[in-house]
Amino acid sequence: MRVDEYNSFANQLQRYASALSRLESLHIRLADGCRLRAYQKRLAQVTVDPRSAIDSQLVIAVTYDLREIDEVNEIVENLPATLDSETLTLLQKVASGSEHPDDELDAPGREAQYELYLGTMLRRGGIPARHGKPDLVATWHNKEFFIEAKRPASAKGFDNRLRSAVHQARALVRPGIIAVCVDQLVRPADGLMVVKDFNALAPSVDNLVRKFVVEQAHTLRKRLSTNEPVAALLLTARVPARIAATGHSSLGTSIQLHPLLAGSIEAKFASSIIPLFAGSPS
């Protein structure tokens, strides 16, 4: 499934300011130098800058920031009414890390953000979900389903994070689902993805993910053998991009499901998750 996302800088800035205020009200410390504050400052700069042309490097930086900003907005706006200790622990980690994901060898803050984002998508879609061990436990059709969520910081870390998820799945009472954020693994390594027009955005991201799957076929076969208790692999990608025809910054989303236990109730649940990503208002 592919989803295109678009929203105005001003709207995102307003939502983001509210989100950060809400985090602070929960006693989440947001230092002036943390990455979440840096995103706010850059977005404010391009939103209020009166010049007709803004520095290209600033625009590129903000385009990368938009993915992080959008996820934080969605997470905070859809927090459970009662926050448990596991959710608060994840929220406390989110502000950590480097401003740009390319500067990180490990990404515990962004991985916590991904766990929270997946929980947000489930809860917003009417599927109760709680954080902890496993990373997510979702209730669907009166049954519990288990999700291990990973967000590798680089292509080199993909095998390690996948191996870790499989190891965690072995401790489950039933086969689980592994969700991997491949944003950092599929996008251009040294620049911003540029597409001709808005209609080309979704197919371009989808093709990047398909290419990645082909390139990682050996690793996937090695880690996800039929003997492992993994019902499905869910790959998600939200890639920042520039639309050449209009100059807009945008996010292109691809969600790909790879059932490993075809016909199982777990694989059916995994399939039900995919449409939830289409509901993002961004």
Secondary structure, 3 states (H helix, E strand, C coil): CEEEECCCHHHHHHHHHHHHHHHHHCCCCCCCCCHHHHHHHHHHHHHHCCCCCCCHHHHHHHHHHHHHHHHHHHHHHCCCCCCCHHHHHHHHHHCCCCCCHHHCCCCHHHHHHHHHHHHHHHHHCCCCEEECCCCEEEEECCEEEEEEEECCCCHHHHHHHHHHHHHHHCCCCCCEEEEEECHHHHCCCCCCEEECCHHHHHHHHHHHHHHHHHHCHHHHHHHCCCCCCEEEEEEEEEEEEEECCCCCEEEEEEEEEEECCCCCHHHHHHHHHHHHHHHCCC
